[in-house]
Amino acid sequence: MQLSLASQNGQTAREEGLDQSPLAIRGLTVSYGEKPAVFSVDMTVVPGQMTAIIGPNGAGKSTLLKAALGIVPPVSGRVQVFGRPLDHQRARIAYVPQRASVDWDFPTRVIDVVMMGLYRELGLLGRIRGTHHKIARDCLERVGMSEFAERQIGQLSGGQQQRVFLARALAQGADLYLLDEPFAGVDAATEKAIIGVLKALRAEGKTVVVVHHDLATVQDYFDNVFLINTRKVAEGAVAEAFTPESLQAAYGGRLATAQIEQIVRPA
Amino acid sequence: MLIDALFLQLGYNATLVAIGAALLGAASGITGTFLFLRKRALVSDAVSHATLPGVCVAFLVLVALGGDGRNLAGLLIGSAVSAGIGLWCMNWLTRNTRLAEDAAIGAVLSVFFGFGVVLLTVIQTLGVGRQAGLEGFLLGSTAGMLYSDALVIAAGGAAVLFLILLTRRPMTMVAFDPEYAAARGLPVDKVDMLMMGLVMAVTVVGLKVVGLILIVALLIIPPVTARFWTERADQVVILAGVLGAVAAYLGAAISASAPNLPTGPIIVLMSFALFALSLLVAPNRGVLAAVLRHQKFQRRVHIRQGLLALAQDQTIYEPLTLRLLSKRGLVRADGVATKAGRARAAKALRDEHRWDILRRDQAQEAAAALYDGLREIETVLTPDQIAEIDRKISTPKEAC
């Protein structure tokens, strides 16, 4: 009965999607100063799949992610995570920020950074126990960094730093993973390691959302795409939404038609 | 005299000052570490300078109410209020204007301090009795320190330490990666506010001992010094506390050992001495260690280049290269390779060829990325892999 009602009424269907989706964004506008970086964007992330957020430089990709996490305050709009307000669901979200967002000369070791992922389990005063160490080491193992546990983070290469950030997110044991340009400026070995971990997460039924810049790998890596250029341009399964038309609409003159034909391979 | 002072044998007041200073040093070193890690060290300078108008206004109010203008509690409350206003102004400026934090610090620091100095001058010309102690807040004055003053410092220091023990994890997370901390739902603004509140508390408590101009040294120098010795934030915190306490204790003892030595400035100089020592001799991050590391590296480069030159029958002109090679018995005094030198040179050249093959191999990208001209290929590949490469070298056509 409810189903038939929903299908008759578009609004109801929309709200129902909002209830179930790992990440549902409605009418989100974010602005730095008086110029919106993201304008009135709706997004509904499909559970248990991998979604790429793509768009040209300055299109608001990272801003969308940060607003979804409450790091940047929105001007308007709302965000729901697994059907509830963001603040009730913090434990179920893991965030991997851009590598350049921190000072890598900070006095901390690889294992200490991963341990920050266990912040909730540890609480304010809880002692770090063997079980916590084991979780942290397992997470480092999953990203292929166990031999670097005791290193100061400044001694790592860019790709290794990115993997440490991913390990910290894994330690949270979250259901929804949001990554900001994890493949930017990393070596091929790291890219392979990261995509392997993300696919393993998907196999476990977790949801993964990635701000992505490399159009050539979209079809290989992701199930869904979300194209943005301040406004939403297209959203859906890669086969339907990652089309020459939507790329043209998102990138405008920045991509020549010939380039687009190279990027979008027929399925 | 100095020995007596160090072992607290110089009488009641000197003992009180030394213990009080050590407590203050520990509290400010530990608090300052989080400020340093958050890269907001100079904010504390603005906060401390902003205490001066509060001290003066509190004095005037106390006198107007007919009380003793030198009541320490009253003056400290006044200083805390005006430091709070200064902090609020700074936050407002950075948040609501396009001014960067350094500009806001400069503006608040100078305006509040200037206003404070004007008030101080006015108080002096007013001639209301017993104002002489107020300048003591500028550079600290421990001469007349009372037991109750030491108690204020002890209680303030203990409260600060307790709060830091409670919030060290969120504060470290916010300092390292504020965006990640916010994504986890940590109230980043409130954590920052708490940190500045603790800095304010340490500043106010320390006014009497080191004065508002120099308290910034007690907050910043210990963590900077500690950073030389360790790569872990928790150890920086503890070490900064210890270094702060040691410097303050030594400074207080030295200033008590001779007449007319100012306590605050001597504490700062002690702190600096520990810093200078660390800067020089610390392992890894110290200057000496860096120089030695660079020299060692330079020697490796010269030897490697020299060997490759020998292998290709080139003449070596660089005196340092020749000296290094001959010291190791690889060349004779006239620059001709010895037998050992020829063997090492041939190996160096063969390794270069091996690296060439390796770096052309797509499948070996990770290993090839380790090439830097100096690295021994045996540290990257197993003997089997090297033998495999050697086969490719001997039959170049097959490899293509």
Chai-1 contact restraints between the chains, C-beta under 6 A:
chainA,res_idxA,chainB,res_idxB,connection_type,confidence,min_distance_angstrom,max_distance_angstrom,comment,restraint_id
A,L69,B,A183,contact,1.0,0.0,6.0,A-B,restraint_1
A,I71,B,E179,contact,1.0,0.0,6.0,A-B,restraint_2
A,I71,B,A182,contact,1.0,0.0,6.0,A-B,restraint_3
A,I71,B,A183,contact,1.0,0.0,6.0,A-B,restraint_4
A,R90,B,G185,contact,1.0,0.0,6.0,A-B,restraint_5
A,Y95,B,A183,contact,1.0,0.0,6.0,A-B,restraint_6
A,P97,B,E179,contact,1.0,0.0,6.0,A-B,restraint_7
A,P97,B,Y180,contact,1.0,0.0,6.0,A-B,restraint_8
A,S101,B,E179,contact,1.0,0.0,6.0,A-B,restraint_9
A,V102,B,D177,contact,1.0,0.0,6.0,A-B,restraint_10
A,F106,B,F176,contact,1.0,0.0,6.0,A-B,restraint_11
A,P107,B,E231,contact,1.0,0.0,6.0,A-B,restraint_12
A,P107,B,R232,contact,1.0,0.0,6.0,A-B,restraint_13
A,P107,B,A233,contact,1.0,0.0,6.0,A-B,restraint_14
A,P107,B,V236,contact,1.0,0.0,6.0,A-B,restraint_15
A,T108,B,A233,contact,1.0,0.0,6.0,A-B,restraint_16
A,M116,B,M173,contact,1.0,0.0,6.0,A-B,restraint_17
A,L124,B,L166,contact,1.0,0.0,6.0,A-B,restraint_18
A,Q152,B,E231,contact,1.0,0.0,6.0,A-B,restraint_19
A,A188,B,E365,contact,1.0,0.0,6.0,A-B,restraint_20
A,A189,B,A366,contact,1.0,0.0,6.0,A-B,restraint_21
